[in-house]
Amino acid sequence: MYSEKGLGTTFRIYLPLLDQPLQREQPELSYKTIPKGDETILLVDDDADVRKITELHLNDLGYRVLVADNGKAALSTFKDNREAIQLLITDVIMPKMNGIELYEEIHKLNVYIPAIFMSGYAAEIIEEKTLPIGNVTFLSKPIKTEILLSSVRKMLDSGKSN
């Protein structure tokens, strides 16, 4: 370090040379490389913006999306379309009926439906206390589009073995 009153300070930082070639990180998952599908998904979220953008992304990949803004509406939609719906994507915390209660009601009608639970609350709090046993996964909001869409494909593919 060199310092002179009225002129400022100069810092010199010496870093060691890298004696091995730089390893490139794994490429991030690309929206374009995620496999498309034609399955029907029930999407439930009380946030209209989240619902709309998620629906658009799912539609872009070929999925048929049924939407609901709360658990009770979603349960009604499920009952009307139970043979078609192959995946539930739901917010955990919602008015009228939360995502866990919704899953439990749907589970009574269709044991094998996989589910993706989403929440802005800490994953540790949600997972420890509330997630049901079964073919389910949890994603913390905000969720990168690529992560959500790859999780959708993974859950749909895992549900086909049942």
C-alpha positions as CSV (number, residue, x, y, z in Angstrom):
1,M,0.0,0.0,0.0
2,Y,1.2,3.4,-0.9
3,S,-0.4,6.6,0.5
4,E,0.4,10.2,0.1
5,K,-1.4,13.0,1.8
6,G,-3.6,14.9,-0.7
7,L,-3.0,12.4,-3.5
8,G,-4.7,9.3,-2.2
9,T,-3.8,5.7,-1.6
10,T,-2.7,3.0,-4.0
11,F,-3.4,-0.7,-3.1
12,R,-1.7,-3.5,-4.9
13,I,-3.1,-7.0,-4.7
14,Y,-1.1,-10.0,-5.7
15,L,-3.0,-13.1,-6.6
16,P,-1.4,-16.5,-7.2
17,L,-1.3,-17.8,-10.7
18,L,-3.6,-20.7,-11.5
19,D,-1.5,-23.6,-12.5
20,Q,-4.4,-25.7,-13.9
21,P,-6.8,-24.8,-16.7
22,L,-10.0,-23.1,-15.7
23,Q,-12.9,-25.6,-15.4
24,R,-16.1,-24.4,-16.9
25,E,-19.2,-24.7,-14.8
26,Q,-22.0,-27.0,-16.0
27,P,-24.2,-25.1,-18.3
28,E,-27.4,-23.9,-16.7
29,L,-30.6,-25.6,-17.6
30,S,-32.1,-23.9,-20.6
31,Y,-35.8,-23.3,-21.2
32,K,-35.3,-24.5,-24.8
33,T,-33.9,-27.9,-23.7
34,I,-36.6,-28.9,-21.4
35,P,-38.8,-31.6,-22.9
36,K,-42.3,-30.7,-23.9
37,G,-45.4,-32.5,-22.9
38,D,-49.1,-32.8,-23.5
39,E,-50.3,-33.7,-20.0
40,T,-53.0,-31.8,-18.1
41,I,-51.9,-29.9,-15.0
42,L,-53.9,-28.3,-12.3
43,L,-52.3,-25.1,-11.2
44,V,-53.4,-23.5,-8.0
45,D,-52.1,-20.1,-6.6
46,D,-53.9,-17.2,-5.0
47,D,-51.4,-14.8,-6.6
48,A,-52.8,-13.9,-10.1
49,D,-49.4,-12.8,-11.5
50,V,-47.8,-16.1,-10.4
51,R,-50.7,-18.1,-11.9
52,K,-50.6,-16.3,-15.2
53,I,-46.9,-16.4,-15.8
54,T,-46.7,-20.1,-14.7
55,E,-49.7,-21.0,-17.0
56,L,-48.0,-19.2,-19.9
57,H,-44.7,-21.1,-19.4
58,L,-46.5,-24.4,-19.1
59,N,-48.6,-23.7,-22.2
60,D,-45.5,-22.8,-24.1
61,L,-44.2,-26.4,-23.5
62,G,-47.5,-27.9,-24.7
63,Y,-49.2,-28.7,-21.4
64,R,-52.9,-28.2,-20.9
65,V,-53.3,-26.1,-17.8
66,L,-56.4,-25.8,-15.6
67,V,-56.2,-22.9,-13.1
68,A,-57.7,-22.1,-9.8
69,D,-57.1,-19.3,-7.3
70,N,-57.8,-21.2,-4.1
71,G,-58.0,-24.7,-2.8
72,K,-61.8,-25.1,-2.8
73,A,-62.1,-24.0,-6.5
74,A,-59.2,-26.3,-7.3
75,L,-60.9,-29.3,-5.6
76,S,-64.1,-28.6,-7.7
77,T,-62.0,-28.4,-10.9
78,F,-60.2,-31.6,-10.0
79,K,-63.5,-33.4,-9.4
80,D,-64.8,-32.3,-12.8
81,N,-61.5,-33.3,-14.6
82,R,-60.1,-36.1,-12.4
83,E,-59.4,-38.5,-15.3
84,A,-57.5,-35.9,-17.2
85,I,-55.3,-34.2,-14.5
86,Q,-51.9,-35.8,-14.2
87,L,-50.1,-33.3,-11.9
88,L,-51.0,-30.8,-9.2
89,I,-48.9,-27.6,-8.8
90,T,-50.1,-25.7,-5.8
91,D,-49.1,-22.9,-3.5
92,V,-49.0,-24.1,0.1
93,I,-50.5,-21.0,1.9
94,M,-53.8,-20.0,0.4
95,P,-57.2,-18.8,1.6
96,K,-60.2,-21.1,2.0
97,M,-58.2,-24.3,1.7
98,N,-54.4,-24.5,1.8
99,G,-52.4,-26.6,-0.6
100,I,-51.8,-29.4,1.9
101,E,-55.5,-29.7,2.6
102,L,-56.2,-29.7,-1.1
103,Y,-53.7,-32.4,-1.8
104,E,-55.2,-34.5,1.0
105,E,-58.7,-34.2,-0.5
106,I,-57.4,-35.0,-4.0
107,H,-55.4,-37.9,-2.6
108,K,-58.7,-39.4,-1.4
109,L,-60.0,-39.3,-5.0
110,N,-56.7,-40.3,-6.8
111,V,-54.0,-41.8,-4.8
112,Y,-51.3,-41.6,-7.5
113,I,-51.4,-37.9,-8.5
114,P,-48.0,-36.3,-8.1
115,A,-47.7,-32.8,-6.7
116,I,-45.4,-29.8,-6.7
117,F,-45.8,-27.6,-3.6
118,M,-44.6,-24.0,-3.9
119,S,-44.2,-21.4,-1.1
120,G,-42.5,-18.2,-0.4
121,Y,-42.1,-19.3,3.2
122,A,-38.8,-20.9,4.3
123,A,-38.5,-24.5,3.0
124,E,-37.5,-25.8,6.4
125,I,-40.7,-24.6,8.0
126,I,-42.9,-26.0,5.2
127,E,-41.1,-29.3,4.9
128,E,-40.8,-30.1,8.5
129,K,-44.3,-29.4,9.5
130,T,-46.7,-30.0,6.6
131,L,-45.6,-31.8,3.5
132,P,-47.5,-35.0,3.0
133,I,-46.0,-38.3,2.2
134,G,-46.2,-39.4,-1.4
135,N,-45.0,-38.4,-4.9
136,V,-44.4,-34.8,-4.0
137,T,-41.7,-32.2,-4.2
138,F,-41.3,-28.7,-2.8
139,L,-40.0,-25.6,-4.5
140,S,-39.2,-22.3,-2.8
141,K,-40.5,-19.1,-4.4
142,P,-39.3,-17.3,-6.3
143,I,-38.7,-20.2,-8.6
144,K,-36.5,-20.0,-11.7
145,T,-38.6,-21.0,-14.7
146,E,-36.2,-23.7,-15.8
147,I,-36.3,-25.3,-12.3
148,L,-40.1,-25.3,-12.2
149,L,-40.4,-26.7,-15.8
150,S,-37.8,-29.4,-15.3
151,S,-39.5,-30.4,-12.0
152,V,-42.8,-30.6,-13.8
153,R,-41.3,-33.0,-16.3
154,K,-39.6,-35.1,-13.6
155,M,-42.8,-35.4,-11.6
156,L,-44.9,-36.3,-14.6
157,D,-42.4,-39.0,-15.6
158,S,-42.2,-40.4,-12.1
159,G,-46.0,-40.6,-11.9
160,K,-46.1,-42.8,-15.0
161,S,-44.6,-45.7,-13.2
162,N,-47.6,-45.9,-10.8
